[in-house]
């Protein structure tokens, strides 16, 4: 809120309404601002045209009191007060359309007159006089008979109360600070003039518009009541004006409370943004800017102690503001310094405290960037940044030159001084740097010459001064040697002995798959002058020059370059060609290099250890199961180029065939011409039967990419004895010997035969040692125990042994027994042989005219036995 203090006139900004009070007679003059907020402005109009007459006896000064209700409504209500009269508003003729600038009838107000009320307050604040004044209102509308059929709307702009008539004297200010003016100069003079509607009305709508142009609100009397605060620094005021036809206007004019208003500006536009941007400042220097503190208020501005911003900022001579009291419109100034010691951005603040009721702490922002120039010097001789220019050998009476580049690699302008000149035979030409200022990243160049007049070494320096705070004087070192005229000479060698014959024989090189062969050619500068090499010619296919680091190069004495020559034939046969090396060697301006090579193919030869050896077939024959048979495969390179083998494999790796040893494919073996390698293939059958597979040998032989060697073999059983025991009673091999019924007291003998059905000798142990026979059984004879029986193997009769078993029952009844037959048969190491029979009484036993092993009976005894046998049969069968 802007406030006017005693003795100082103030025109407020556009958003603030101002009532100016000036004192011109004896006493204290004071100017006051009117608050723009409610309730200031027009708030009521009594119209003698539209309203009922004044009520008599109410207010004698105005001849009565207006009725409680009025026909006219003001919108907005109150209308508020404008700061100054708008001197661009056109006078209106009350005929549509509305006049707009440029105004055909002129402007309503010729100048932007401020709203003002001129008052004189006596020195003792006891008397008050009004000298005149002007008050202006913003746009408003007057509504007549609002809400009725006669409602008429009258928008207006530029309404004002102007030309207040001065009071003829003073009025007293009572003990409560109230002064009342009742001014009535009489007719035809006006006490106050309200702008007529014909001047301010912009349009009208409604049935009463016809009456509006004749309305006049010129005041013939008014009452102004002013109620001061105890300090007489501000007041509240009520205004009532009456026209000649008794219409009345009511308004309120309240002044604002005086207060200080701080405004801080600085010397860098925009000046009122509370920001002081210093931009770039060179380190170790300082830049000062000013800040002004102005009191734009209507009361004294009391400034507190300013805070100091952190380094590299500082506030100088702040005593001109800190702790000072500024009257309205007074100004104080302080200096703010930015003095960066290092590069980089800086941002700080400092505070300005005061008694401003709105902005009691103003924060100023200060920013800047510390920058510094930085000189960087490079030259055209590597290393470029060593501040040294070695010219090397330079022929007497010739000139060598190198370039020096100066770059500002810093963040501030680099100011270069005048370069010094090195002593002869060196000199600086084309100096675009001396006295120049380089912006950051900018460059300048100069040329340094070496022109020796005599032979020998030379060393000099020259200086480059600048404002670089670190390297303000850079010294460049120059050196060189004056030499006599130099003679270039070329020397060419290659990687195939003899290396200096200018011939590169590649020999035999594989055609398919292509395996190119590379050789290296070295070019050496063997003279005293630089050797300049031209562009090498290219030989025809299948030769080519690769990695050419020589064409277009300049070789200093003893230096060299290399190139690769490739021979990559795609067909077989002999190929000759050459390429030429041009140079500045006067004796050999074009040096030819001859190239030869033969394209050929690798050939694989495979043989084995079983005749015929070249049939790619290995028959292993019979091999006992679990035993191993090994045969060898030999791979030979009978060609003139390397033979490259892949990884040899067995077709069925899980079968009985496998690679035992392989010195050919681990994982890739190159066999030189005339050499060979071997692979051992084993046959290890784990069962009996016929087996077949193959050995696969891949190589780079284009005609036989994979050689297959077929292998087969038969697995045979392992050698072992197989015991076989038979007897004469079918089934003969059931290991049971039944004797049947044998008459008691009679012996009966049976043989048991042992043979060997296996393919190895059968050794028989001691028979019936662990399980012997008991009576009536017995072993009569044994030709087997401890014997070795050869395999039968188809022999007739087969080798065998015999055991005779006797049955001699002494009593009647059944009998059985067994005995053991041990051997080295792996499947049946011990067999149990069973015997059985029955003893019977005489005449019921087994008929045997001559039991085996029994003594012969005499004819008489035999006849007696037959007769006895017949008698028994007769009794049994009742003959």
Residue pairs with C-beta under 8 A, 6 or more apart in sequence:
1 16
1 35
1 256
1 257
1 259
1 261
1 358
2 10
2 12
2 13
2 16
2 33
2 256
2 261
2 296
2 297
2 298
3 10
3 33
3 256
3 257
3 258
3 259
3 261
3 297
3 298
3 299
4 10
4 18
4 20
4 31
4 32
4 33
4 258
4 298
4 328
5 233
5 258
5 297
5 298
5 299
5 300
5 327
5 328
6 28
6 29
6 30
6 31
6 233
7 28
7 29
7 30
7 31
8 31
8 298
8 328
8 329
9 20
9 22
9 31
10 18
10 20
10 31
10 33
10 298
10 328
11 18
11 20
11 83
11 84
11 114
12 18
12 33
12 83
13 83
14 83
15 36
15 83
16 33
16 36
16 83
17 33
17 34
17 35
17 36
17 40
17 80
17 81
17 82
17 83
17 115
18 33
18 34
18 81
18 83
18 84
18 114
18 115
18 116
19 32
19 33
19 34
19 81
19 115
19 116
19 117
19 133
19 135
19 253
19 255
20 31
20 32
20 33
20 114
20 115
20 116
20 117
20 118
20 133
21 29
21 30
21 31
21 32
21 116
21 117
21 118
21 119
21 133
21 255
22 29
22 31
22 116
22 118
22 119
22 131
23 29
23 30
23 118
23 119
23 120
23 121
23 131
24 118
24 120
24 131
25 120
25 129
25 131
26 120
26 122
26 123
27 120
27 121
27 122
27 123
27 127
27 129
28 121
28 122
28 123
28 125
29 120
29 121
30 119
30 121
30 232
30 233
32 117
32 234
32 235
32 255
32 256
33 255
33 256
33 298
34 40
34 81
34 115
34 253
34 254
34 255
34 256
35 254
35 255
35 256
36 80
36 81
36 83
37 80
38 78
38 80
39 78
39 252
39 254
40 78
40 80
40 81
40 251
40 252
40 253
40 254
41 78
41 79
41 80
41 81
41 137
41 251
41 252
42 74
42 77
42 78
42 79
42 137
42 140
42 159
42 249
42 250
42 251
43 74
43 77
43 78
43 79
43 250
43 251
43 252
44 70
44 74
44 248
44 249
44 250
45 70
45 72
45 74
45 142
45 217
45 247
45 248
45 249
45 250
46 66
46 67
46 70
46 72
46 247
46 248
46 249
46 250
47 70
47 71
47 72
47 144
47 215
47 247
48 243
48 245
48 246
48 247
49 211
49 215
49 245
49 247
50 70
50 71
50 72
50 144
50 145
50 208
51 66
51 67
51 70
51 71
51 72
52 67
53 64
53 246
54 62
54 63
54 64
54 65
54 66
54 67
54 246
55 64
55 65
55 66
55 67
56 63
56 64
57 64
57 65
58 64
58 65
59 65
61 182
61 184
61 221
61 223
62 221
62 223
62 240
62 242
62 246
62 248
63 246
64 246
66 248
71 144
71 145
72 142
72 143
72 144
73 142
73 143
73 146
74 140
74 141
74 142
75 140
75 141
75 142
75 143
76 140
78 251
78 252
79 137
79 138
79 140
79 159
80 137
80 138
81 115
81 135
81 136
81 137
81 138
81 253
82 115
82 136
82 137
82 138
83 114
83 115
84 112
84 113
84 114
84 115
84 136
85 108
85 109
85 111
85 112
85 113
85 114
85 115
85 134
85 136
85 158
85 160
86 108
86 109
86 112
86 136
86 157
86 158
87 107
87 109
87 110
87 111
87 112
87 113
88 101
88 107
89 103
89 107
89 108
89 109
89 157
89 158
90 98
90 99
90 100
90 101
90 103
90 104
90 105
90 106
90 107
90 108
91 99
91 103
91 105
91 106
91 107
91 108
91 199
92 98
92 99
92 105
92 198
92 199
92 200
92 201
92 202
93 99
93 105
93 198
94 197
94 198
94 201
94 204
94 212
94 213
96 203
98 202
98 203
99 105
101 107
108 158
108 195
108 199
108 200
109 158
109 160
113 134
113 136
114 134
115 134
115 135
115 136
116 133
116 134
116 135
117 130
117 132
117 133
117 134
117 135
117 164
117 253
118 130
118 131
118 132
118 133
118 164
118 166
119 128
119 129
119 130
119 131
119 226
120 128
120 129
120 130
120 131
120 170
121 127
121 128
121 173
121 232
122 128
122 170
122 173
125 173
125 177
125 228
125 232
126 172
126 173
127 170
127 171
127 172
127 173
128 170
128 171
128 172
128 173
128 179
128 181
128 226
129 166
129 167
129 169
129 170
129 171
130 164
130 166
130 167
130 181
130 183
130 224
131 166
131 167
132 163
132 164
132 165
132 166
133 164
134 160
134 161
134 162
134 163
134 164
135 160
135 161
135 162
135 251
135 253
136 158
136 159
136 160
137 159
137 160
138 157
139 155
139 156
139 157
140 155
140 156
140 157
140 159
141 153
141 154
141 155
141 156
142 153
142 154
142 156
143 151
143 152
143 153
143 154
144 150
144 151
144 152
144 153
144 154
144 206
144 208
145 151
145 152
145 206
145 208
149 207
150 206
150 207
150 208
151 206
152 204
152 205
152 206
152 207
152 208
152 209
152 212
153 204
153 205
153 206
154 197
154 201
154 203
154 204
154 206
154 209
154 212
155 201
155 202
155 203
155 204
156 197
156 200
156 201
156 202
157 200
157 202
158 195
158 199
158 200
159 194
159 195
159 200
160 194
160 195
161 192
161 193
161 194
161 219
161 239
161 241
161 249
161 251
162 192
162 193
162 194
162 195
163 190
163 192
163 193
164 191
164 192
164 222
165 183
165 185
165 189
165 190
165 191
165 192
167 181
167 183
171 179
171 180
171 181
172 179
173 179
173 228
176 227
177 227
177 228
177 229
177 230
177 232
177 235
178 225
178 226
178 227
178 228
179 225
179 226
179 228
180 223
180 224
180 225
180 226
181 222
181 223
181 224
181 225
181 226
182 221
182 222
182 223
183 191
183 192
183 221
183 222
183 223
183 224
184 191
184 220
184 221
185 191
185 220
185 221
186 220
187 220
187 244
189 220
190 218
190 219
190 220
191 219
191 220
191 221
191 222
191 241
192 218
192 219
192 222
192 241
193 218
193 219
194 217
194 218
194 219
194 241
194 243
194 249
195 217
196 215
196 216
196 217
196 218
197 212
197 213
197 215
197 216
197 217
198 213
201 212
201 213
204 212
215 247
216 243
216 244
216 245
217 241
217 243
217 247
217 249
218 243
218 244
219 241
219 242
219 243
219 249
220 242
220 243
220 244
221 241
221 242
222 239
222 240
222 241
222 242
223 238
223 239
223 240
224 237
224 238
224 239
225 237
225 238
225 239
226 235
226 236
226 237
227 235
227 236
227 237
228 234
228 235
229 235
233 257
233 258
234 254
234 255
234 256
234 257
234 258
235 254
235 255
236 252
236 254
236 255
237 252
237 253
237 254
237 255
238 250
238 251
238 252
238 253
239 249
239 250
239 251
239 252
239 253
240 248
240 249
240 250
241 248
241 249
241 251
242 248
242 249
243 249
258 297
258 298
258 299
259 297
259 298
259 299
259 356
259 357
260 295
260 297
260 298
260 299
260 300
260 301
260 302
260 326
260 328
260 354
260 355
260 356
260 357
261 295
261 296
261 297
261 298
261 301
261 356
261 358
262 293
262 294
262 295
262 296
262 297
262 301
262 303
262 352
262 354
262 356
262 359
262 362
263 272
263 293
263 294
263 295
263 296
264 272
264 274
264 291
264 292
264 293
264 294
264 352
264 362
264 364
265 271
265 272
265 291
265 292
265 294
266 274
266 275
266 276
266 289
266 290
266 291
266 292
266 336
266 364
267 276
267 289
267 290
267 291
268 275
268 276
268 277
268 289
274 362
274 363
274 364
274 365
275 364
275 365
275 366
275 367
276 289
276 291
276 336
276 364
276 365
276 366
276 367
277 367
277 368
278 287
278 289
278 338
278 366
278 367
278 368
278 369
279 368
279 369
280 368
280 369
280 371
280 411
280 412
281 287
281 338
281 339
281 340
281 368
281 369
281 370
281 371
282 370
282 371
282 372
282 373
282 412
283 340
283 341
283 342
283 343
283 370
283 371
283 372
283 412
283 469
284 341
284 469
285 339
286 337
286 338
286 339
287 337
287 338
287 339
287 368
288 316
288 335
288 336
288 337
289 335
289 336
289 338
290 333
290 334
290 335
290 336
291 333
291 334
291 335
291 336
291 364
292 331
292 332
292 333
293 301
293 303
293 321
293 326
293 331
293 332
293 333
293 334
293 352
294 326
294 329
294 330
294 331
295 301
295 326
295 327
295 328
295 329
295 330
295 331
296 328
296 329
297 328
297 356
298 328
299 328
300 325
300 326
300 327
300 328
301 325
301 326
301 327
301 328
301 330
301 354
301 355
301 356
302 324
302 325
302 354
302 355
303 321
303 322
303 323
303 324
303 325
303 326
303 332
303 352
303 353
303 354
304 322
304 323
304 352
304 353
304 354
305 322
305 323
305 353
306 315
306 318
306 321
306 322
306 334
306 350
306 351
306 352
306 353
307 350
307 351
308 314
308 315
308 350
309 315
309 336
309 348
309 349
309 350
309 366
310 348
311 339
311 341
312 338
312 339
312 340
312 341
312 346
312 368
312 370
313 336
313 337
313 338
313 346
313 348
313 350
313 366
313 368
314 336
314 337
314 339
315 334
315 335
315 336
315 337
315 350
316 334
316 335
316 336
316 337
317 334
317 335
318 334
320 332
320 333
320 334
321 332
321 333
321 334
321 352
324 332
326 332
336 350
336 364
336 366
338 346
338 366
338 368
340 346
340 368
340 369
340 370
340 371
341 370
342 370
343 369
343 370
343 371
343 372
343 410
343 411
344 369
344 370
345 367
345 368
345 369
345 370
346 367
346 368
346 369
346 370
347 365
347 366
347 367
348 365
348 366
348 367
349 363
349 364
349 365
349 366
350 363
350 364
350 366
351 361
351 362
351 363
351 364
352 361
352 362
352 363
352 364
353 360
353 361
354 360
354 361
354 362
356 362
369 411
371 410
371 411
371 412
371 440
372 410
372 411
372 412
372 468
372 469
373 408
373 410
373 411
373 412
373 413
373 414
373 415
373 438
373 440
373 466
373 467
373 468
373 469
374 408
374 409
374 410
374 411
374 414
374 468
374 470
374 471
375 406
375 407
375 408
375 409
375 410
375 414
375 416
375 464
375 466
375 468
375 471
375 474
376 385
376 406
376 407
376 408
376 409
377 385
377 387
377 404
377 405
377 406
377 407
377 464
377 474
377 476
378 384
378 385
378 404
378 405
378 407
379 387
379 388
379 389
379 402
379 403
379 404
379 405
379 448
379 476
380 389
380 402
380 403
380 404
381 388
381 389
381 390
381 391
381 402
387 474
387 475
387 476
387 477
388 476
388 477
388 478
388 479
389 402
389 404
389 448
389 476
389 477
389 478
389 479
390 479
390 480
391 400
391 402
391 450
391 478
391 479
391 480
391 481
392 480
392 481
392 556
393 480
393 481
393 483
393 486
394 400
394 450
394 451
394 452
394 480
394 481
394 482
394 483
395 482
395 483
395 484
395 485
395 486
396 452
396 453
396 454
396 455
396 482
396 483
396 484
396 485
397 452
397 453
398 451
399 449
399 450
399 451
400 449
400 450
400 451
400 480
401 429
401 447
401 448
401 449
401 450
402 447
402 448
402 450
403 445
403 446
403 447
403 448
404 445
404 446
404 447
404 448
404 476
405 443
405 444
405 445
406 416
406 433
406 438
406 443
406 444
406 445
406 446
406 464
407 438
407 441
407 442
407 443
408 414
408 438
408 439
408 440
408 441
408 442
408 443
409 440
409 441
410 440
410 468
411 440
412 440
413 437
413 438
413 439
413 440
414 437
414 438
414 440
414 442
414 466
414 467
414 468
415 436
415 437
415 466
415 467
416 433
416 434
416 435
416 436
416 437
416 438
416 444
416 464
416 465
416 466
417 434
417 435
417 464
417 465
417 466
418 434
418 435
418 465
419 428
419 431
419 433
419 434
419 446
419 462
419 463
419 464
419 465
420 462
420 463
421 427
421 428
421 462
422 428
422 448
422 460
422 461
422 462
422 478
423 460
424 451
425 450
425 451
425 452
425 453
425 458
425 480
425 482
426 448
426 449
426 450
426 458
426 460
426 462
426 478
426 480
427 448
427 449
427 451
428 446
428 447
428 448
428 449
428 462
429 446
429 447
429 448
429 449
430 445
430 446
430 447
431 446
432 444
432 445
432 446
433 444
433 445
433 446
433 464
436 444
438 444
448 462
448 476
448 478
450 458
450 478
450 480
452 458
452 480
452 481
452 482
453 482
454 482
455 481
455 482
455 483
455 484
456 481
456 482
457 479
457 480
457 481
457 482
458 479
458 480
458 481
458 482
459 477
459 478
459 479
460 477
460 478
460 479
461 475
461 476
461 477
461 478
462 475
462 476
462 478
463 473
463 474
463 475
463 476
464 473
464 474
464 475
464 476
465 472
465 473
466 472
466 473
466 474
485 529
486 527
486 528
486 529
486 530
486 557
487 527
487 528
487 529
487 586
488 525
488 527
488 528
488 529
488 530
488 531
488 532
488 583
488 584
488 585
488 586
489 525
489 526
489 527
489 528
489 531
489 585
489 587
490 523
490 524
490 525
490 526
490 527
490 531
490 533
490 581
490 583
490 585
490 588
490 591
491 500
491 523
491 524
491 525
491 526
492 500
492 502
492 521
492 522
492 523
492 524
492 581
492 591
492 593
493 499
493 500
493 521
493 522
493 524
494 503
494 504
494 519
494 520
494 521
494 522
494 565
494 593
495 504
495 519
495 520
495 521
496 503
496 504
496 505
496 506
496 519
502 591
502 592
502 593
502 594
503 593
503 594
503 595
503 596
504 519
504 521
504 565
504 593
504 594
504 595
504 596
505 596
505 597
506 517
506 519
506 567
506 595
506 596
506 597
506 598
507 517
507 597
507 598
508 597
508 598
508 599
508 600
508 640
508 641
508 673
509 515
509 516
509 517
509 567
509 568
509 569
509 597
509 598
509 599
509 600
509 641
510 599
510 600
510 601
510 602
510 641
510 642
510 700
511 569
511 570
511 571
511 572
511 599
511 600
511 601
511 702
512 570
512 601
512 702
513 700
513 702
514 568
514 569
514 570
515 642
515 700
516 566
516 567
516 568
517 566
517 567
517 568
517 597
518 546
518 564
518 565
518 566
518 567
519 564
519 565
519 567
520 562
520 563
520 564
520 565
521 562
521 563
521 564
521 565
521 593
522 560
522 561
522 562
523 531
523 533
523 550
523 555
523 560
523 561
523 562
523 563
523 581
524 555
524 558
524 559
524 560
525 531
525 555
525 556
525 557
525 558
525 559
525 560
526 557
526 558
527 557
527 585
528 557
529 557
530 554
530 555
530 556
530 557
531 554
531 555
531 557
531 583
531 584
531 585
532 553
532 554
532 555
532 583
532 584
533 550
533 551
533 552
533 553
533 554
533 555
533 561
533 581
533 582
533 583
534 551
534 552
534 581
534 582
534 583
535 551
535 552
535 582
536 545
536 548
536 550
536 551
536 563
536 579
536 580
536 581
536 582
537 579
537 580
538 544
538 545
538 579
539 545
539 565
539 577
539 578
539 579
539 595
540 577
541 568
542 567
542 568
542 569
542 570
542 575
542 597
542 599
543 565
543 566
543 567
543 575
543 577
543 579
543 595
543 597
544 565
544 566
544 568
545 563
545 564
545 565
545 566
545 579
546 563
546 564
546 565
546 566
547 562
547 563
547 564
548 563
549 561
549 562
549 563
550 561
550 562
550 563
550 581
553 561
555 561
565 579
565 593
565 595
567 575
567 595
567 597
569 575
569 597
569 598
569 599
570 599
571 599
572 598
572 599
572 600
572 601
573 598
573 599
574 596
574 597
574 598
575 595
575 596
575 597
575 598
575 599
576 594
576 595
576 596
577 594
577 595
577 596
578 592
578 593
578 594
578 595
579 592
579 593
579 595
580 590
580 591
580 592
580 593
581 590
581 591
581 592
581 593
582 589
582 590
582 591
583 589
583 591
585 591
598 640
600 639
600 640
600 641
601 639
601 641
601 701
601 702
601 703
602 637
602 639
602 641
602 642
602 643
602 644
602 699
602 700
602 701
602 702
603 637
603 638
603 639
603 643
603 701
603 703
604 635
604 636
604 637
604 643
604 645
604 697
604 699
604 701
604 704
604 707
605 635
605 636
605 637
605 638
606 614
606 616
606 633
606 634
606 635
606 636
606 697
606 707
606 709
607 613
607 614
607 633
607 634
607 636
608 616
608 617
608 618
608 631
608 632
608 633
608 634
608 709
609 618
609 631
609 632
609 633
609 634
610 617
610 618
610 619
610 631
616 707
616 708
616 709
616 710
617 709
617 710
617 711
618 631
618 633
618 681
618 709
618 710
618 711
618 712
619 711
619 712
619 713
620 629
620 631
620 683
620 711
620 712
620 713
620 714
621 629
621 713
621 714
622 713
622 714
622 716
623 629
623 683
623 684
623 685
623 713
623 714
623 715
623 716
624 685
624 715
624 716
624 717
624 718
624 719
625 685
625 686
625 687
625 688
625 715
625 716
625 717
625 718
626 684
626 685
626 686
626 718
627 684
627 685
627 718
628 682
628 683
628 684
629 682
629 683
629 684
629 713
630 660
630 680
630 681
630 682
630 683
631 680
631 681
631 683
631 711
632 678
632 679
632 680
632 681
633 678
633 679
633 680
633 681
633 695
633 697
633 709
634 676
634 677
634 678
635 643
635 645
635 664
635 671
635 676
635 677
635 678
635 679
635 697
636 671
636 675
636 676
637 643
637 671
637 672
637 673
637 674
637 675
637 676
638 673
638 674
639 673
640 673
641 673
642 670
642 671
642 672
642 673
643 670
643 671
643 673
643 699
643 700
643 701
644 668
644 669
644 670
644 671
644 699
644 700
645 664
645 665
645 668
645 669
645 670
645 671
645 677
645 697
645 698
645 699
646 665
646 668
646 697
646 698
646 699
647 665
647 667
647 668
647 698
648 659
648 662
648 664
648 665
648 679
648 695
648 696
648 697
648 698
649 659
649 695
649 696
650 657
650 658
650 659
650 681
650 693
650 694
650 695
650 696
651 693
651 694
651 695
651 696
652 693
655 691
655 693
656 683
656 684
656 685
656 686
656 691
656 713
656 715
657 681
657 682
657 683
657 691
657 693
657 695
657 711
657 713
658 681
658 682
658 684
659 679
659 680
659 681
659 682
659 695
660 680
660 681
660 682
661 678
661 679
661 680
662 679
662 680
663 669
663 677
663 678
663 679
664 671
664 677
664 678
664 679
664 697
665 679
665 697
669 677
671 677
679 695
679 697
681 695
681 709
681 711
683 691
683 711
683 713
685 691
685 713
685 714
685 715
685 716
686 715
687 715
688 715
688 716
688 717
689 714
689 715
690 712
690 713
690 714
690 715
691 712
691 713
691 714
691 715
692 710
692 711
692 712
693 710
693 711
693 712
694 708
694 709
694 710
694 711
695 708
695 709
695 711
696 706
696 707
696 708
697 706
697 707
697 708
697 709
698 705
698 706
699 705
699 706
699 707
717 759
719 758
719 759
719 760
720 758
720 759
720 760
720 825
720 826
720 827
721 756
721 758
721 760
721 761
721 762
721 763
721 789
721 791
721 823
721 824
721 825
721 826
722 756
722 757
722 758
722 759
722 762
722 825
722 827
723 754
723 756
723 757
723 758
723 762
723 764
723 821
723 823
723 825
723 828
723 831
724 733
724 754
724 755
724 756
724 757
725 733
725 735
725 752
725 753
725 754
725 821
725 831
725 833
726 732
726 733
726 752
726 753
726 755
727 736
727 737
727 750
727 751
727 752
727 753
728 750
728 751
729 736
729 737
729 738
729 750
735 831
735 832
735 833
735 834
736 833
736 834
736 835
736 836
737 750
737 752
737 805
737 833
737 834
737 835
737 836
738 835
738 836
738 837
739 748
739 750
739 807
739 835
739 836
739 837
739 838
740 837
740 838
740 846
741 837
741 838
741 839
741 840
741 844
741 845
741 846
742 748
742 807
742 808
742 809
742 837
742 838
742 839
742 840
742 845
742 846
743 839
743 840
743 841
743 842
743 843
743 844
743 845
743 846
744 809
744 810
744 811
744 812
744 839
744 840
744 841
744 842
744 845
745 808
745 809
745 810
745 842
746 808
746 809
746 845
746 848
746 851
746 854
747 806
747 807
747 808
747 851
747 853
747 854
748 806
748 807
748 808
748 837
748 846
748 848
748 851
748 852
749 780
749 804
749 805
749 806
749 807
749 851
749 852
749 853
750 804
750 805
750 807
750 852
751 802
751 803
751 804
751 805
752 802
752 803
752 804
752 805
752 833
753 800
753 801
753 802
754 762
754 764
754 784
754 789
754 800
754 801
754 802
754 803
754 821
755 789
755 792
755 798
755 799
755 800
756 762
756 789
756 790
756 791
756 792
756 798
756 799
757 791
757 792
758 791
758 825
759 791
759 793
760 791
761 788
761 789
761 790
761 791
762 788
762 789
762 790
762 791
762 823
762 824
762 825
763 787
763 788
763 823
763 824
764 784
764 785
764 786
764 787
764 788
764 789
764 801
764 821
764 822
764 823
765 785
765 786
765 821
765 822
765 823
766 785
766 786
766 822
767 779
767 782
767 784
767 785
767 803
767 819
767 820
767 821
767 822
768 779
768 782
768 819
768 820
769 820
769 822
770 820
770 822
770 830
771 818
771 819
771 820
771 832
772 819
773 779
773 805
773 817
773 818
773 819
773 835
774 817
775 808
775 810
776 807
776 808
776 809
776 810
776 815
776 837
776 839
777 805
777 806
777 807
777 815
777 817
777 835
777 837
778 805
778 806
778 808
779 803
779 804
779 805
779 806
779 819
780 804
780 805
780 806
780 853
781 802
781 803
781 804
782 803
782 804
783 801
783 802
783 803
784 801
784 802
784 803
784 821
787 801
789 799
789 800
789 801
790 799
791 799
792 798
792 799
805 835
806 853
807 815
807 835
807 837
809 815
809 837
809 838
809 839
809 840
810 839
811 839
812 838
812 839
812 840
812 841
813 838
813 839
814 836
814 837
814 838
815 836
815 837
815 838
815 839
816 834
816 835
816 836
816 837
817 834
817 835
817 836
818 832
818 833
818 834
818 835
819 832
819 833
819 835
820 830
820 831
820 832
820 833
821 830
821 831
821 832
821 833
822 829
822 830
823 829
823 830
823 831
839 845
842 868
843 868
843 869
843 872
844 872
848 854
850 856
857 865
873 879
